[in-house]
């Protein structure tokens, strides 16, 4: 895990898949995001990452409600999928607002992105974590 000068947090894991397989497994956030992390007041039926730059990342509730909590910044098939994390320190959806540093600090804790990457790694049956 590293934190860049601009506040960007980078985590990584090593998985036992080809680059193409790893990329498409990562796109499937539905199996990676813990359902209890949703901001919706109802259980989620899916977590969706739209597969294009400018797309949304959202949770979809069983009642049809949608919580858009991220934006796909780049979608370069088989290479990278950076997306924004638009959840503020008060657990409300926001974009580029004050308090982002607290959110950045929150993703580095064991229940943050390490949990997501551990779930991704388990999904891909990998054996080594690089944080």
N, C-alpha and C positions, 0 to 999 in steps of 0.2 A: 504494500500500500504506500502511496506517496501523495503528497499534497503539493501542487504546483504554486508558483508565485501568484498566479491570477486566481487562486482559490479552487482550481480544478482538483478533484480527488480521483486518483486512478487506482483501481484494484485489478488484479488479474489472477487467473487460475490456469493450470495446465490440464488439458483434457485429452483423453485417449481417442480422439476423433480426427478425421481429416479436417482441413480448414473449412471446406464447404459444409460438412456435417455439423461442425461446431457452430458455424454462423447461423444455420437454420434452427439449431436447437436453442440458440440464444434469442432468436426472434420470438420463440414460443414462451413469452413471459407468463402465460397462463399456468405453466407448470413450475415456474421459478418464483413468482411473487407469493409469499405466504398469504393466504386469504384473509387472515386476521389483520393484515396491514392496510386493508382497504379503508377509505374514508366514507364509504357508503354505509347507511344505517341498516342495510339489508345484506344478506349473503350475496357474494358475487357469482355470476355464472361464467364469467370469462374476464381475462385481462388481455387487452388487444394492443398490439403495436402495429400501426398502419405502415405498410412497407413502401414508404416513399418519403423523401425529404419534405418537411412541412406537415407530415402526418401527425396524428394524435397518438398518445399513449393513454389508454383509459381502462377503468374498471367498469364492467357492466353488471348491474344488479339483476337479481332474479325477477324483479318487478319492472324491468325495462329502464331503470334509471341509469345514468352514465355519470361517472366522475372522471373528467379529463385532467390528469395530473402530470402530463409530460408532453413534450413536442419532439418529434424526430428531427434532428438537426442535419444529419447526413444519412443517406441509405446507399451505401456502396456495396452492392451484393458481393458477398464472400470476403469482405475486408473489414468494415467497421459500421457500427450503429450507435453513434453518440446521440443521446437524447437528453433533454432538460429534465430536471426534477423540480416540478413547480408546486411543491408542498412547502409551505412556510413553517417557521418554528412554532406557530400556534396550531399546526396540523390542519390548516386551511389551504385551499388551492390559491396560488398567487404566481405572478411572474416577475422576476427580477426585482423583488422588493427588499426593504430593509430587514435585517436579521438573517440574511442568507448564510452568514458565517456560522450561526448556530446549527443550521441545517447541514452545512458541510461537515461540521464537527460530529453531528449525529449519524452520518452515514459511515463513519469510520469505526463505530462501536460494534461489538459482536452481533447485535441484533439488527445492524444496518446492512450495508452491501455485502459484508462477509457472509451473512445468512443467505442472501440471494445467490451469491457465488457458490456457497456450499451446496445449495439446492440444485444449482445448475450442474455442478460437478457430479453430484449424486445421479442426476438425470442422465449424464453422459458416461457414468461409470468410470470416472477418472480416479487417479490415485495420488495426486500431488497438488497441494495448494500453494500458491505464491502470492503472498499479501504484502 
